Amino acid sequence: MASEQRSPLDGFAGVVVTSLGLFCTAIGVLLLPQSSLTGLWIAAIGANFLASVLVGTTWGRRRLGLDPGGTSAALVFVAIAVVLIVTFIVVNVASASMVSD
């Protein structure tokens, strides 16, 4: 019987990304009453991190019927989360500089 290829997200990295996703999602939900756009944006970042763990772990790929060796879907979700983080920072810095002028 061939040994199954393990994903990098099956170990410590998966725990870190899951924790980051849960933290961002919780902060986003807590921010919803103050600013719905900000809350949804941050919750979407967390949801993308959680989705990357779901499709990037061996357990998640088995459950979803995905290719056991593929991690490209997980990388796509992480890339989307990073793009959301960068655009969030750019938009907030730009809006802060407009207010201070």
Beta strands, then each sheet from edge to edge (+ up, - down):
end
